[in-house]
Amino acid sequence: ALDGYLDACRMRGLQMSLNLHRAPGYCINRNDLERDNLWVDAIAQDAFVFLWETFARRYKGVPNETLSFDLLNEPPNVGQYGLTRENHAALIRRTVEAIRAIDPAREIVIDGLGGGHLAMPELADLGVVHSGRGYQPMSVSHYEASWWKGSEGLSEPTYPGFYDGKWWDRETLRTFYEPWRAVEAAGVQVHIGECGCYNKTPNDVALRWLTDLFGLYREFGWGFALWNFAGDFGIVEHGRPGVVYEEMHGFKVDRELLDVLIASRTAD
């Protein structure tokens, strides 16, 4: 199956990011299904490294512009499921070393802690891409998202506006990313591996927030990936009330959001 996805990406001139969403002993969704704990159990850690060694052997020689390895989707917060910055860093270093022993040139990506939101200065020397997230404030991006417990009881969001006792605007977003910019200043490549807005947020609020968010990414020179293309967070047929769609290549595209994305490109 993975070979087929890789071939499909090649045919379309896309890079494939190979990512473990459910790893041995951890998943951000339904972690209770896991028998072992990735952060404290050797059996889970050994299996995790083994999987990446297997991928490294199979795809050795595939160019980085075609394939990169994103080791783990959205690790938990410090203190959650036994994760510490120390045991997380030890596992990541071990895994990167194992991959590079097989495929030294492979581009490797690591997601920030706390679901991708927290920077990792302790891994700034590793020579890998650090991947952040673009979902703050969560009251805007995840309004009425049933899978996020924090959405319960939230009033309809505004932006700029208050959330969790803090005023959120463009400058607040800038401050939020200061730890990531500090890591970047230490020589780390940073990109935003996921960002987007759930379709229950009023369209005018979503567009104001996304304009500020993407504008900062342009200012920082960071690439970013919208979650998702077609779906509740996407640019195609997402179903947010009040949106004007434009037919493009057989898709109904959110024209205003597309314009925001185009304006935020770091290069033509």
N, C-alpha and C positions, 0 to 999 in steps of 0.2 A: 504493500500500500504506500509506504513512504517513497519508494522508488517512483511510483506512478505520480505522486504529488510533485516530486522533484522534476520529473520530465515535463509535467504540465507547466511548472513555473519557468523552466528553460524555454519552452515553446513561446511563452508570452513575455519573455524578457524581464521576469520578476526574480527577486531574491527570495528564497525560502528560509524562514527562521524555524529551525527545528527546536521545539520547546517541550519540556516535560511539564504537563499540567497536573497530572496525578503521578507523583513519584512514589517509590517505595517508602512508606511511612509518613507521607504528607501530601495534602491537597487543600487548597484554600476553600474548596467546596466539599462539604461532607467529610471533613477530616476524621470523623468518628468511624468511618468505614475501614480505616487503616488498622491493621493488626499491630504493627510496630511503629516506632517513633523515630523519624529521620534524624532528629537532633540529639538523641541520647542512645539509640540502639545500634550497635555495630553491624548487625545483620542487615538493617535498612541502609546504612551508609555504604556497606560493601556492595549491596545490590545497585545502589545509585551510581557508584563509580563504575561498576561493571557495565551498566547500560551505556554510559557515555564512552567507555572504551570500545564497546561493540559498535556504536555509531561512528566513532572515529576511524575504526578499521574499515568499515563498509564504505565510508564516503571520503576516505583519504584521496587527495588529488582533485576533488571537486573544487573549483575556484571559489574564493570567498564572495565574489560578486553573485554567485549562484546559491551559496549555502552558508549559513552561520548557525552556531549552536547557542541557544538560550537555555541555560542549565536548569532553571526551575521557575515556574510561574509564581510570582508574588509570595515570597516567604512570609511567615507570620511576624507579628510584632515581637520586640524583645520581651521575654518573660512569658510568651504564649507558647504552649506545647513544649515548654522546656528550652526554647531557643534562647541563646545568648549571642552577643556579637562574637564572642570567642569561639563557640562551637560551630556557629555558622561559617565564620571565616576559615576555620580549620578544614571543614568539609569542602568548601569552595576551592581552597588552595590545593587540597589533595586531588580534587576532580580535574582542575585545570592542568596540574602537573601530569596526571594520567593521560589526558587527551593529547597534550603536547609531546609526550613521549612517543606517541603514535603518529600524530599529524601536527608538527610544530607550528605550521602557519595558519591553522584554523582560527577564524574569527570567533570569539567567544563573548557572550553577553551574560551579565548577571543582573537580575531584578533587585530593586531596592527592598529593604525590610519594611515591615508594616504594610504588606500588600503592595509593595512597590513605591511607597511614598517617602521612605527614609533613606538618606544618603549613607554611603559606607566608606568613610575616610580610611578605615582600617584595611581596606582592600585597594587603595589608590595606587599601590605599587605593582599590581598584578598584570597590567598590560591587557586588560579586557574592557569592553564597553559596559558602562553602567546605565541601566535602563530605569527611568523614573515613570511617574504616572501623572495624568492631568485630570484629576477628579475633584480637586478642592475648589470651593467648599462642597462637601458631599450633599448638602441641602439643595444645591442647584443641580448637580450632575445626577443625583440618585433620588430625586423627589418621587415618592410613592413606589419605590423599588421594593417589591415584597421580600426579596432575599436579603436586604440590608435592614437589620433591626433598628438602626438609627432613624429610619424613615417614619417610624410609628409616631403619630401625633404631630408631625411637622405641618406647619401652615404653608400655604402656597409661597414658594420662594420669590424673592426679589433680588435683583443684582444691578448695581451695588446694594449690599444689604448685610444685616446681621445674621450670624450663625454661630451658635455655641459661645455666645458672649463676645464675639469678635466682629468688627466691621470688615467686610470683604470687598475689595475693589482691586484695581490693577496693581497698586502699590503693595497691597497685602499679598497678592500672588507673587510679586517680585520678592518680597521678604520670605515667603514660603520656600522659594527655590534657592535662597542664599547658600544653604549647605551643599546643594548640588553644584552651584557655581564655584564654591570653594574646592570641591573635589576636582572639578574641571581645571581649575587653576593649578592643581597639583599634577596635571598632565593626563587626566582621564578623559576619554571620549564619552560624552553624555548624549543620550537620546531619550525621547519619551515614547515608551513602547505601547502605551495605551492612553487614550483620552476620548472624551465624548460626553454626550448629555442624553439621558433617558427621555423618552418621548412624552412623559407626563408633565414635564416642565414647560410653562408657557413659552411660546416661540420667541417672543421679544426678549424675554429674560435669557433664554438659551443663547440667542445670537449676541447679546451684549457681552455675556460672559465669555463665549468662545472667541469673540473678536479680541478681547483683552488677553485671553490665554494664548491664542495663536500669535498675536502680535508680540508677546514677550518671547515666544520661541523663535520668532524671526529675529528679534533683537539679539537674542543669545546665540543665534546661529545653530540652533538645535533642530534636528529632524524629529518628526513625530508621526505616529500612526493612529488614525482614527479607529476606535472600536465602535462600530464595525462598518462594513461597506453597505450591506443591505440588512436592515434590522432595526430594532428599537432604539439603538444609539447611532445609527448610520446616517449616510447621506442619501440613500436610495430608499424611497417608500417606507420611511420610518413611522409615519402615522401621527406625527405631532400636529395638533390642531392649529389651523391658521397658516399652514405652509403652502406656498405656491410651487408646484412641481413643473419641471420642464422635461419633455421627452428627449432623451439622448441615447442613441444606440440601443433602443429597446428598453431603457430604464427610465423610471420617473425619478428625476433628480431634484433635490432641494436646491433651487437656484441661488437663494440668498446664502445658504451655507457654503455652496460651491464657490461663490464670490469671495467669501471670507477665507476659505482655504487657499484660493489662488493668490489673494493679496498677502498671504503669510508665507509664501514660498521664499526660501533663502537663496535660491538660484533659479534662473530661467532655463 
